[in-house]
Amino acid sequence: MCKHRFAAIGLVVTISLATLLCGPAHAQTAKAEGLITGRSGDTMTLQTQDSSKLVVVLTDATQVAQVQGVFKARRKQMSMAALIPGLQVKVEGAYNAQNQLVASSIKFKGNDLEDAQTIQAGLQPTKEQVEQTQQQLAEQQAALERQQQEIQQQQQQMALAQEKIDANKAAIAAANKRFGQLDDYNIMDEVTVLFANGKVEIDPKYYQQLLDLAAKAKTITAYTIQVKGYASSVGSAALNQRLSEDRANNVTQYLQQQGHIPLTNMLAPGAMGESRQVGSDKTADGQAENRRVVVRVLQNKGIAGT
């Protein structure tokens, strides 16, 4: 009876020992050694000795220790804050389903921690310098964009100004085309009407001259009357352009209404503005000569036979 009892007890002990031995074997404790290259929350990246990268998972049960002494027999418990990039460590634990090493213990040497801290201290100014450089680049980029916007606005303004210039040139060219080339005409008579500064009304002393010109024109075969108004360059160009136009229009209307010149015998009045100055605008007499309307009686050379 005692033999059977001892045999049963031996069997239980054997099974218990087998269970204890098989449990750790199933868990298969793994070891890794390498350099911490990155740290994010409860994970860190380890560059192992075979140049592969390993993700290490940290838990509340992970023991962190610094080995000390000549034989590295003494251990100093450390916080996980000591696990910084650049630190050489030895990790023990087990792999999870994601092939990450869940660390049960992490050990490192004291001098390795000092080296890592020195590296981090040296990198900090570099990071600050990089951030400062990036900020300067961003400011320069913003300034460049503002300059480009200003250049675009200036280009648009220049384009509008050029359009106005082109329009003025086209108007002058059209006026010259209407009047034709004087080389193709004989000038049969001519009267110049002068105007007061800023005025567009015809001085009465020119009435008779204009009537005489109209009467002479009617005696010429296929005559054409050309009227061109001018202004001095004193004042703005826009104002002078308008003055020359109003002066030419007033003389044209007088010839039509008082001289009874048909519209078919008159070219459209031309506003020449400040162009073709005949006197110096630096003197009062020169300015007076430039404020004028020139009226000409023309006859085509082909009709005249000359």
Secondary structure, DSSP 8 states (H G I E B T S, - for coil): -HHHHHHHHHHHHHHHHHHHHHHHHHH--EEEEEEEEEEETTEEEEEETTS-EEEEE--TT-EEEEEESTTS-EEEE--GGG--TT-EEEEEEEE-TTS-EEEEEEEEEHHHHHHHHHHHHHHHHHHHHHHHHHHHHHHHHHHHHHHHHHHHHHHHHHHHHHHHHHHHHHHHHHHHHHH--GGGEEEEEEEEEE--TT--S--GGGHHHHHHHHHHHTTSTTEEEEEEE---SSS-HHHHHHHHHHHHHHHHHHHHHTS---GGGB---EE-TT-S--S-TTSHHHHHHHSEEEEEEEEEHHHHT-
